[in-house]
């Protein structure tokens, strides 16, 4: 509930009885441009609310009778606290109506709040709208969607948040079917991952509620502000590929997928960023590629090494302007084959078949190809495509590249995210000092095992 605004002249019947009788109300400001009023009449008083409208005038609304001569019932007869609550409810409904929200559906619910928040993300062109919508549809709306925001308590949110962390992870199921769950991982790392997921879902809920609160649709943010996420569950991603693993992975990739993997390793770009690259985004003279639509919402320039410049020079050969740099030619071939089969069935010449597919890499098309490539390259456990970006950043960190430079290359807004994931890999004064000053204790066990010397083929021939 919103904090009760105190007023010694209105809080009690005795205090209100001292006010003069007349048509002019006594007003108490609750917010800027928003007041609760009391008009005392000869046979009792009435509560009214007023707010400053955009046309420069006050808009008033009669809330009900004051409890001057009869006890308050919270409906038609209101005490001072109930009058404040009724005034705020009216104020929120007015603001929602001005914003184009349909107030005929009843009180504001969590589902309404989520809908308005997703619309705001879409208007801002946010990159996270798809992920936020998925979390809302799967985790938030089924449990809290019908709950009125005014009845949302900290305990209810906490119970829901902790319940998310106790559920086993979801696995993909057919559309329209009930969701499936994996077997619960009760290890410490499994618990940590589930809590991290619950925290990310809680972030979406809080963001939606805060959006409604800032817009004036919700009077108070105390309920969800007091709910704290799980602590110490977001660990640095330490998985990256060695140079040998990178070579094996590239060699094991499908030919149509190989250049995309090379591009990720040599630039650190995200899958969606690489899929959207056009020939005009590669500047051969400066040795850079421009990511025009990044996750941060602003363009960035990715510096290419000599090897990276050779790759982009080769894959852009013969391409101009809006031509895609990386194309899924395998899907184009399959589309062309289907078109030829269709023409054959209709008695037409298959030579006239044309593929309408542009060849742009679509969402999640890389997943199965990465799994197959990791299996072929004997990389266990298999890594996701995002690990290629992590490999690029880790390689730079281990070679002493400053965190600010890595953040600029990867498109991080600042160095906080960069330091979280890569600072532990960078050469450090602490590690160098310990290794230089700690003595050799001579406690390592002796062994007869020695490393094999490289075979000298020339000596063997001699």
ZIRADA-V394150 format. One record per residue. N is the residue number from 1. OMEGA is omega in whole degrees, -180 to 180 (* if undefined). Layout:
BEGIN
<<N/OMEGA> <N/OMEGA>>
END
This chain:
BEGIN
<<1/177> <2/179> <3/180> <4/177> <5/-175> <6/176> <7/-175> <8/-179> <9/-175> <10/-170> <11/-175> <12/177> <13/-178> <14/-180> <15/-180> <16/-180> <17/-179> <18/-180> <19/-179> <20/176> <21/179> <22/-177> <23/-177> <24/-178> <25/170> <26/-174> <27/174> <28/-178> <29/176> <30/176> <31/177> <32/-179> <33/-177> <34/-173> <35/169> <36/-177> <37/176> <38/177> <39/-178> <40/177> <41/-176> <42/-178> <43/-179> <44/-176> <45/177> <46/176> <47/175> <48/176> <49/177> <50/177> <51/-179> <52/-176> <53/-177> <54/180> <55/178> <56/179> <57/176> <58/175> <59/-175> <60/179> <61/179> <62/-176> <63/-178> <64/-179> <65/173> <66/-178> <67/-180> <68/-176> <69/179> <70/-177> <71/-179> <72/175> <73/178> <74/-179> <75/-180> <76/178> <77/-171> <78/169> <79/-173> <80/179> <81/179> <82/178> <83/177> <84/180> <85/179> <86/179> <87/180> <88/177> <89/178> <90/180> <91/180> <92/179> <93/177> <94/179> <95/179> <96/179> <97/179> <98/180> <99/179> <100/180> <101/180> <102/-179> <103/-179> <104/-178> <105/178> <106/-177> <107/179> <108/-180> <109/177> <110/178> <111/177> <112/-179> <113/179> <114/-180> <115/180> <116/-180> <117/179> <118/176> <119/179> <120/177> <121/-180> <122/179> <123/180> <124/-178> <125/-177> <126/178> <127/-175> <128/-174> <129/-178> <130/180> <131/179> <132/179> <133/179> <134/-180> <135/179> <136/-177> <137/-174> <138/-170> <139/-172> <140/-172> <141/179> <142/-176> <143/-172> <144/-173> <145/-176> <146/-177> <147/175> <148/-177> <149/-180> <150/180> <151/180> <152/-178> <153/179> <154/-179> <155/-179> <156/179> <157/179> <158/179> <159/178> <160/-179> <161/180> <162/177> <163/177> <164/-178> <165/-178> <166/180> <167/174> <168/-177> <169/179> <170/171> <171/-175> <172/178> <173/-179> <174/-179> <175/-179> <176/180> <177/178> <178/-179> <179/177> <180/-179> <181/172> <182/174> <183/-176> <184/176> <185/-175> <186/176> <187/-179> <188/179> <189/177> <190/177> <191/180> <192/-179> <193/180> <194/178> <195/177> <196/177> <197/178> <198/178> <199/-179> <200/177> <201/177> <202/179> <203/178> <204/179> <205/-180> <206/180> <207/179> <208/180> <209/178> <210/177> <211/178> <212/-180> <213/180> <214/178> <215/179> <216/-180> <217/179> <218/-173> <219/-173> <220/-179> <221/-173> <222/-174> <223/-177> <224/178> <225/-179> <226/179> <227/-177> <228/176> <229/175> <230/-179> <231/173> <232/179> <233/179> <234/-179> <235/178> <236/179> <237/-175> <238/-177> <239/173> <240/-177> <241/173> <242/179> <243/179> <244/179> <245/178> <246/-180> <247/-180> <248/-178> <249/-180> <250/180> <251/-177> <252/-176> <253/170> <254/-179> <255/-178> <256/-176> <257/-169> <258/-178> <259/178> <260/178> <261/176> <262/-180> <263/179> <264/-179> <265/-174> <266/-179> <267/-174> <268/-179> <269/176> <270/180> <271/-178> <272/180> <273/178> <274/-178> <275/-177> <276/-177> <277/177> <278/-177> <279/-179> <280/-179> <281/179> <282/178> <283/-176> <284/-178> <285/-179> <286/-179> <287/-179> <288/168> <289/-178> <290/174> <291/-173> <292/-176> <293/-176> <294/-180> <295/-180> <296/177> <297/178> <298/-178> <299/175> <300/180> <301/-179> <302/-179> <303/-180> <304/171> <305/178> <306/179> <307/178> <308/178> <309/178> <310/180> <311/-175> <312/175> <313/-179> <314/-174> <315/177> <316/-179> <317/180> <318/-180> <319/-180> <320/171> <321/-175> <322/177> <323/178> <324/176> <325/179> <326/-179> <327/175> <328/-177> <329/178> <330/178> <331/177> <332/179> <333/179> <334/178> <335/179> <336/178> <337/178> <338/180> <339/178> <340/177> <341/179> <342/180> <343/178> <344/-180> <345/-180> <346/177> <347/-180> <348/-178> <349/179> <350/-179> <351/-179> <352/-177> <353/177> <354/178> <355/179> <356/-179> <357/-180> <358/179> <359/180> <360/178> <361/-177> <362/-178> <363/174> <364/178> <365/-178> <366/-171> <367/-177> <368/179> <369/178> <370/179> <371/-180> <372/-179> <373/179> <374/178> <375/-180> <376/-178> <377/-180> <378/175> <379/-176> <380/-11> <381/-179> <382/-178> <383/176> <384/179> <385/-178> <386/178> <387/177> <388/175> <389/179> <390/178> <391/179> <392/180> <393/-179> <394/179> <395/178> <396/-178> <397/-177> <398/177> <399/172> <400/178> <401/-179> <402/-178> <403/179> <404/179> <405/179> <406/179> <407/179> <408/-179> <409/-176> <410/177> <411/175> <412/-179> <413/176> <414/-174> <415/-177> <416/179> <417/179> <418/-180> <419/-180> <420/-174> <421/-169> <422/-175> <423/-178> <424/180> <425/-176> <426/174> <427/-175> <428/178> <429/-179> <430/-178> <431/-180> <432/-179> <433/180> <434/-177> <435/-179> <436/-171> <437/-179> <438/-175> <439/173> <440/-175> <441/-180> <442/-177> <443/178> <444/-178> <445/176> <446/179> <447/177> <448/-178> <449/177> <450/-180> <451/178> <452/177> <453/177> <454/-178> <455/178> <456/-174> <457/-179> <458/179> <459/-180> <460/179> <461/-180> <462/*>>
END
